[in-house]
Amino acid sequence: MNRTEIEEGRAWARRALRKPELAAAERKPTQAERVAAWSAQNRQDEAIGTQTRSTAVEQTRRDLHTPGSSFTVGAERYAADGSRWKRVA
């Protein structure tokens, strides 16, 4: 058995089973290309998720005015309605 006979067998099976002919085989990317693509995507995702101080402050302000939200400063907890209580546990 050699590669030619294997390909001929595959072609015969496709015809016998009425399967469509395969399109030209696409080249698989090398490991270096896959790593470069992953790295670029990762950098892009991290750039989107980066949070600056001003966005963090704005998010906190937004969260304070969202019903049911709260945040903690030290041993006190502040609720969205402006009330606060000490943590006991």
N, CA, C and O atoms as a GROMACS GRO file, in nm:
protein
  356
    1MET      N    1   0.085  -0.119   0.000
    1MET     CA    2   0.000   0.000   0.000
    1MET      C    3   0.089   0.124   0.000
    1MET      O    4   0.183   0.136   0.079
    2ASN      N    5   0.058   0.213  -0.087
    2ASN     CA    6   0.129   0.341  -0.087
    2ASN      C    7   0.025   0.453  -0.090
    2ASN      O    8  -0.096   0.427  -0.096
    3ARG      N    9   0.071   0.575  -0.085
    3ARG     CA   10  -0.019   0.690  -0.076
    3ARG      C   11  -0.114   0.697  -0.196
    3ARG      O   12  -0.231   0.732  -0.180
    4THR      N   13  -0.066   0.664  -0.312
    4THR     CA   14  -0.150   0.669  -0.433
    4THR      C   15  -0.266   0.571  -0.423
    4THR      O   16  -0.380   0.606  -0.454
    5GLU      N   17  -0.238   0.449  -0.379
    5GLU     CA   18  -0.344   0.349  -0.365
    5GLU      C   19  -0.446   0.390  -0.259
    5GLU      O   20  -0.566   0.367  -0.274
    6ILE      N   21  -0.397   0.451  -0.152
    6ILE     CA   22  -0.487   0.497  -0.045
    6ILE      C   23  -0.580   0.605  -0.099
    6ILE      O   24  -0.700   0.602  -0.073
    7GLU      N   25  -0.524   0.701  -0.175
    7GLU     CA   26  -0.607   0.807  -0.232
    7GLU      C   27  -0.707   0.751  -0.332
    7GLU      O   28  -0.822   0.795  -0.337
    8GLU      N   29  -0.665   0.654  -0.411
    8GLU     CA   30  -0.758   0.592  -0.506
    8GLU      C   31  -0.871   0.521  -0.433
    8GLU      O   32  -0.986   0.526  -0.476
    9GLY      N   33  -0.839   0.454  -0.322
    9GLY     CA   34  -0.942   0.388  -0.242
    9GLY      C   35  -1.039   0.488  -0.182
    9GLY      O   36  -1.159   0.462  -0.177
   10ARG      N   37  -0.989   0.600  -0.138
   10ARG     CA   38  -1.078   0.703  -0.084
   10ARG      C   39  -1.168   0.758  -0.193
   10ARG      O   40  -1.288   0.779  -0.170
   11ALA      N   41  -1.112   0.782  -0.312
   11ALA     CA   42  -1.192   0.835  -0.422
   11ALA      C   43  -1.301   0.734  -0.461
   11ALA      O   44  -1.415   0.773  -0.484
   12TRP      N   45  -1.267   0.604  -0.467
   12TRP     CA   46  -1.365   0.502  -0.499
   12TRP      C   47  -1.477   0.499  -0.394
   12TRP      O   48  -1.594   0.488  -0.429
   13ALA      N   49  -1.440   0.508  -0.265
   13ALA     CA   50  -1.540   0.505  -0.158
   13ALA      C   51  -1.632   0.626  -0.167
   13ALA      O   52  -1.753   0.613  -0.145
   14ARG      N   53  -1.577   0.745  -0.198
   14ARG     CA   54  -1.662   0.863  -0.213
   14ARG      C   55  -1.761   0.844  -0.326
   14ARG      O   56  -1.879   0.880  -0.313
   15ARG      N   57  -1.714   0.789  -0.438
   15ARG     CA   58  -1.806   0.766  -0.551
   15ARG      C   59  -1.910   0.660  -0.515
   15ARG      O   60  -2.028   0.677  -0.546
   16ALA      N   61  -1.868   0.551  -0.449
   16ALA     CA   62  -1.960   0.443  -0.414
   16ALA      C   63  -2.066   0.490  -0.315
   16ALA      O   64  -2.181   0.449  -0.323
   17LEU      N   65  -2.026   0.575  -0.222
   17LEU     CA   66  -2.119   0.624  -0.119
   17LEU      C   67  -2.185   0.756  -0.160
   17LEU      O   68  -2.260   0.815  -0.082
   18ARG      N   69  -2.155   0.800  -0.282
   18ARG     CA   70  -2.212   0.926  -0.335
   18ARG      C   71  -2.185   1.045  -0.247
   18ARG      O   72  -2.272   1.128  -0.222
   19LYS      N   73  -2.063   1.052  -0.200
   19LYS     CA   74  -2.020   1.167  -0.120
   19LYS      C   75  -1.958   1.271  -0.213
   19LYS      O   76  -1.902   1.234  -0.317
   20PRO      N   77  -1.967   1.399  -0.180
   20PRO     CA   78  -1.907   1.501  -0.266
   20PRO      C   79  -1.755   1.490  -0.265
   20PRO      O   80  -1.695   1.443  -0.168
   21GLU      N   81  -1.694   1.534  -0.373
   21GLU     CA   82  -1.548   1.535  -0.381
   21GLU      C   83  -1.494   1.636  -0.281
   21GLU      O   84  -1.554   1.740  -0.256
   22LEU      N   85  -1.380   1.602  -0.223
   22LEU     CA   86  -1.318   1.693  -0.128
   22LEU      C   87  -1.264   1.816  -0.199
   22LEU      O   88  -1.211   1.808  -0.310
   23ALA      N   89  -1.278   1.929  -0.135
   23ALA     CA   90  -1.220   2.053  -0.187
   23ALA      C   91  -1.070   2.044  -0.167
   23ALA      O   92  -1.020   1.956  -0.098
   24ALA      N   93  -0.999   2.136  -0.229
   24ALA     CA   94  -0.853   2.137  -0.213
   24ALA      C   95  -0.821   2.150  -0.065
   24ALA      O   96  -0.877   2.233   0.006
   25ALA      N   97  -0.731   2.066  -0.019
   25ALA     CA   98  -0.695   2.065   0.123
   25ALA      C   99  -0.632   2.198   0.162
   25ALA      O  100  -0.541   2.248   0.096
   26GLU      N  101  -0.683   2.255   0.270
   26GLU     CA  102  -0.626   2.380   0.319
   26GLU      C  103  -0.502   2.350   0.401
   26GLU      O  104  -0.493   2.248   0.470
   27ARG      N  105  -0.408   2.440   0.392
   27ARG     CA  106  -0.284   2.424   0.467
   27ARG      C  107  -0.311   2.453   0.614
   27ARG      O  108  -0.372   2.554   0.648
   28LYS      N  109  -0.265   2.365   0.700
   28LYS     CA  110  -0.281   2.386   0.843
   28LYS      C  111  -0.175   2.486   0.890
   28LYS      O  112  -0.061   2.480   0.846
   29PRO      N  113  -0.211   2.577   0.979
   29PRO     CA  114  -0.111   2.672   1.028
   29PRO      C  115  -0.006   2.601   1.114
   29PRO      O  116  -0.035   2.502   1.181
   30THR      N  117   0.112   2.653   1.111
   30THR     CA  118   0.220   2.596   1.192
   30THR      C  119   0.199   2.635   1.336
   30THR      O  120   0.114   2.719   1.367
   31GLN      N  121   0.275   2.574   1.425
   31GLN     CA  122   0.263   2.606   1.566
   31GLN      C  123   0.296   2.753   1.591
   31GLN      O  124   0.228   2.819   1.670
   32ALA      N  125   0.398   2.805   1.523
   32ALA     CA  126   0.435   2.946   1.541
   32ALA      C  127   0.321   3.037   1.497
   32ALA      O  128   0.294   3.138   1.562
   33GLU      N  129   0.254   3.003   1.388
   33GLU     CA  130   0.141   3.084   1.341
   33GLU      C  131   0.023   3.075   1.438
   33GLU      O  132  -0.044   3.175   1.464
   34ARG      N  133  -0.002   2.956   1.491
   34ARG     CA  134  -0.111   2.942   1.589
   34ARG      C  135  -0.082   3.023   1.715
   34ARG      O  136  -0.171   3.089   1.769
   35VAL      N  137   0.044   3.018   1.763
   35VAL     CA  138   0.081   3.093   1.883
   35VAL      C  139   0.070   3.243   1.858
   35VAL      O  140   0.022   3.317   1.943
   36ALA      N  141   0.113   3.288   1.740
   36ALA     CA  142   0.105   3.430   1.706
   36ALA      C  143  -0.041   3.476   1.701
   36ALA      O  144  -0.074   3.584   1.749
   37ALA      N  145  -0.128   3.394   1.643
   37ALA     CA  146  -0.270   3.429   1.635
   37ALA      C  147  -0.332   3.433   1.774
   37ALA      O  148  -0.410   3.523   1.806
   38TRP      N  149  -0.297   3.334   1.857
   38TRP     CA  150  -0.351   3.331   1.993
   38TRP      C  151  -0.303   3.453   2.072
   38TRP      O  152  -0.381   3.516   2.144
   39SER      N  153  -0.174   3.486   2.057
   39SER     CA  154  -0.118   3.600   2.129
   39SER      C  155  -0.185   3.731   2.088
   39SER      O  156  -0.215   3.814   2.173
   40ALA      N  157  -0.207   3.748   1.959
   40ALA     CA  158  -0.273   3.869   1.912
   40ALA      C  159  -0.415   3.879   1.967
   40ALA      O  160  -0.458   3.986   2.009
   41GLN      N  161  -0.488   3.766   1.967
   41GLN     CA  162  -0.624   3.766   2.020
   41GLN      C  163  -0.623   3.794   2.170
   41GLN      O  164  -0.708   3.867   2.221
   42ASN      N  165  -0.527   3.736   2.241
   42ASN     CA  166  -0.516   3.757   2.384
   42ASN      C  167  -0.487   3.903   2.416
   42ASN      O  168  -0.547   3.960   2.507
   43ARG      N  169  -0.395   3.965   2.341
   43ARG     CA  170  -0.364   4.107   2.361
   43ARG      C  171  -0.487   4.194   2.337
   43ARG      O  172  -0.513   4.288   2.411
   44GLN      N  173  -0.562   4.160   2.232
   44GLN     CA  174  -0.682   4.236   2.201
   44GLN      C  175  -0.786   4.222   2.312
   44GLN      O  176  -0.848   4.320   2.352
   45ASP      N  177  -0.805   4.100   2.364
   45ASP     CA  178  -0.901   4.078   2.472
   45ASP      C  179  -0.860   4.151   2.599
   45ASP      O  180  -0.945   4.205   2.670
   46GLU      N  181  -0.730   4.152   2.630
   46GLU     CA  182  -0.683   4.221   2.749
   46GLU      C  183  -0.698   4.373   2.736
   46GLU      O  184  -0.728   4.441   2.834
   47ALA      N  185  -0.679   4.425   2.615
   47ALA     CA  186  -0.695   4.569   2.594
   47ALA      C  187  -0.839   4.612   2.617
   47ALA      O  188  -0.865   4.721   2.669
   48ILE      N  189  -0.933   4.526   2.579
   48ILE     CA  190  -1.074   4.557   2.598
   48ILE      C  191  -1.108   4.553   2.747
   48ILE      O  192  -1.186   4.635   2.795
   49GLY      N  193  -1.050   4.459   2.820
   49GLY     CA  194  -1.084   4.440   2.961
   49GLY      C  195  -1.007   4.529   3.057
   49GLY      O  196  -1.031   4.524   3.178
   50THR      N  197  -0.916   4.611   3.007
   50THR     CA  198  -0.837   4.697   3.095
   50THR      C  199  -0.927   4.801   3.160
   50THR      O  200  -1.008   4.865   3.093
   51GLN      N  201  -0.910   4.818   3.289
   51GLN     CA  202  -0.993   4.912   3.362
   51GLN      C  203  -0.904   5.020   3.423
   51GLN      O  204  -0.811   4.989   3.498
   52THR      N  205  -0.932   5.143   3.391
   52THR     CA  206  -0.855   5.254   3.448
   52THR      C  207  -0.924   5.301   3.576
   52THR      O  208  -1.035   5.258   3.608
   53ARG      N  209  -0.855   5.387   3.648
   53ARG     CA  210  -0.912   5.438   3.773
   53ARG      C  211  -1.044   5.511   3.749
   53ARG      O  212  -1.139   5.496   3.824
   54SER      N  213  -1.047   5.592   3.642
   54SER     CA  214  -1.170   5.669   3.616
   54SER      C  215  -1.287   5.577   3.583
   54SER      O  216  -1.400   5.603   3.625
   55THR      N  217  -1.262   5.469   3.507
   55THR     CA  218  -1.372   5.377   3.478
   55THR      C  219  -1.415   5.301   3.602
   55THR      O  220  -1.533   5.269   3.618
   56ALA      N  221  -1.320   5.271   3.691
   56ALA     CA  222  -1.354   5.202   3.815
   56ALA      C  223  -1.441   5.292   3.904
   56ALA      O  224  -1.538   5.245   3.964
   57VAL      N  225  -1.405   5.420   3.912
   57VAL     CA  226  -1.484   5.514   3.992
   57VAL      C  227  -1.623   5.528   3.933
   57VAL      O  228  -1.723   5.528   4.006
   58GLU      N  229  -1.631   5.540   3.801
   58GLU     CA  230  -1.761   5.553   3.735
   58GLU      C  231  -1.845   5.427   3.757
   58GLU      O  232  -1.966   5.436   3.779
   59GLN      N  233  -1.782   5.310   3.750
   59GLN     CA  234  -1.855   5.185   3.774
   59GLN      C  235  -1.908   5.180   3.917
   59GLN      O  236  -2.020   5.134   3.940
   60THR      N  237  -1.827   5.227   4.013
   60THR     CA  238  -1.871   5.229   4.153
   60THR      C  239  -1.990   5.322   4.170
   60THR      O  240  -2.087   5.288   4.237
   61ARG      N  241  -1.983   5.440   4.108
   61ARG     CA  242  -2.097   5.533   4.116
   61ARG      C  243  -2.222   5.471   4.057
   61ARG      O  244  -2.331   5.484   4.112
   62ARG      N  245  -2.206   5.403   3.943
   62ARG     CA  246  -2.320   5.338   3.879
   62ARG      C  247  -2.376   5.229   3.968
   62ARG      O  248  -2.498   5.216   3.982
   63ASP      N  249  -2.286   5.150   4.030
   63ASP     CA  250  -2.331   5.040   4.116
   63ASP      C  251  -2.405   5.091   4.239
   63ASP      O  252  -2.500   5.027   4.285
   64LEU      N  253  -2.363   5.206   4.292
   64LEU     CA  254  -2.428   5.260   4.411
   64LEU      C  255  -2.573   5.297   4.384
   64LEU      O  256  -2.657   5.294   4.474
   65HIS      N  257  -2.603   5.333   4.260
   65HIS     CA  258  -2.739   5.374   4.227
   65HIS      C  259  -2.821   5.260   4.167
   65HIS      O  260  -2.932   5.281   4.120
   66THR      N  261  -2.765   5.140   4.170
   66THR     CA  262  -2.838   5.023   4.123
   66THR      C  263  -2.904   4.958   4.244
   66THR      O  264  -2.836   4.925   4.341
   67PRO      N  265  -3.035   4.938   4.240
   67PRO     CA  266  -3.102   4.877   4.356
   67PRO      C  267  -3.044   4.740   4.388
   67PRO      O  268  -3.019   4.658   4.299
   68GLY      N  269  -3.022   4.717   4.517
   68GLY     CA  270  -2.972   4.589   4.562
   68GLY      C  271  -2.822   4.575   4.560
   68GLY      O  272  -2.770   4.472   4.602
   69SER      N  273  -2.751   4.676   4.512
   69SER     CA  274  -2.605   4.666   4.509
   69SER      C  275  -2.547   4.722   4.638
   69SER      O  276  -2.611   4.803   4.706
   70SER      N  277  -2.429   4.680   4.670
   70SER     CA  278  -2.362   4.732   4.788
   70SER      C  279  -2.212   4.716   4.770
   70SER      O  280  -2.168   4.642   4.682
   71PHE      N  281  -2.134   4.785   4.851
   71PHE     CA  282  -1.990   4.769   4.847
   71PHE      C  283  -1.936   4.784   4.988
   71PHE      O  284  -2.003   4.836   5.076
   72THR      N  285  -1.814   4.738   5.007
   72THR     CA  286  -1.756   4.736   5.139
   72THR      C  287  -1.635   4.827   5.145
   72THR      O  288  -1.551   4.827   5.055
   73VAL      N  289  -1.626   4.906   5.253
   73VAL     CA  290  -1.508   4.986   5.280
   73VAL      C  291  -1.466   4.953   5.422
   73VAL      O  292  -1.535   4.988   5.518
   74GLY      N  293  -1.352   4.886   5.435
   74GLY     CA  294  -1.306   4.849   5.568
   74GLY      C  295  -1.406   4.756   5.635
   74GLY      O  296  -1.444   4.653   5.580
   75ALA      N  297  -1.448   4.796   5.758
   75ALA     CA  298  -1.540   4.711   5.833
   75ALA      C  299  -1.684   4.755   5.816
   75ALA      O  300  -1.774   4.700   5.881
   76GLU      N  301  -1.709   4.856   5.729
   76GLU     CA  302  -1.846   4.902   5.710
   76GLU      C  303  -1.892   4.866   5.570
   76GLU      O  304  -1.814   4.862   5.475
   77ARG      N  305  -2.020   4.841   5.559
   77ARG     CA  306  -2.080   4.806   5.430
   77ARG      C  307  -2.182   4.911   5.394
   77ARG      O  308  -2.269   4.945   5.475
   78TYR      N  309  -2.172   4.962   5.274
   78TYR     CA  310  -2.263   5.065   5.227
   78TYR      C  311  -2.362   5.006   5.128
   78TYR      O  312  -2.323   4.937   5.034
   79ALA      N  313  -2.489   5.032   5.149
   79ALA     CA  314  -2.592   4.980   5.060
   79ALA      C  315  -2.631   5.086   4.958
   79ALA      O  316  -2.595   5.203   4.972
   80ALA      N  317  -2.705   5.045   4.856
   80ALA     CA  318  -2.744   5.136   4.750
   80ALA      C  319  -2.834   5.248   4.801
   80ALA      O  320  -2.835   5.357   4.744
   81ASP      N  321  -2.909   5.222   4.906
   81ASP     CA  322  -2.999   5.326   4.958
   81ASP      C  323  -2.927   5.425   5.047
   81ASP      O  324  -2.990   5.517   5.100
   82GLY      N  325  -2.797   5.410   5.066
   82GLY     CA  326  -2.720   5.504   5.146
   82GLY      C  327  -2.701   5.460   5.288
   82GLY      O  328  -2.621   5.520   5.360
   83SER      N  329  -2.771   5.356   5.332
   83SER     CA  330  -2.753   5.309   5.469
   83SER      C  331  -2.621   5.234   5.480
   83SER      O  332  -2.566   5.190   5.379
   84ARG      N  333  -2.570   5.220   5.602
   84ARG     CA  334  -2.447   5.146   5.623
   84ARG      C  335  -2.454   5.072   5.753
   84ARG      O  336  -2.525   5.113   5.845
   85TRP      N  337  -2.382   4.964   5.761
   85TRP     CA  338  -2.378   4.887   5.885
   85TRP      C  339  -2.241   4.822   5.900
   85TRP      O  340  -2.171   4.799   5.802
   86LYS      N  341  -2.205   4.795   6.024
   86LYS     CA  342  -2.077   4.733   6.052
   86LYS      C  343  -2.085   4.584   6.027
   86LYS      O  344  -2.189   4.521   6.049
   87ARG      N  345  -1.976   4.530   5.981
   87ARG     CA  346  -1.970   4.386   5.960
   87ARG      C  347  -1.943   4.320   6.093
   87ARG      O  348  -1.857   4.365   6.169
   88VAL      N  349  -2.015   4.216   6.123
   88VAL     CA  350  -1.998   4.147   6.250
   88VAL      C  351  -1.936   4.008   6.232
   88VAL      O  352  -1.892   3.948   6.330
   89ALA      N  353  -1.932   3.958   6.113
   89ALA     CA  354  -1.876   3.824   6.092
   89ALA      C  355  -1.751   3.831   6.008
   89ALA      O  356  -1.690   3.728   5.980
   0.00000   0.00000   0.00000
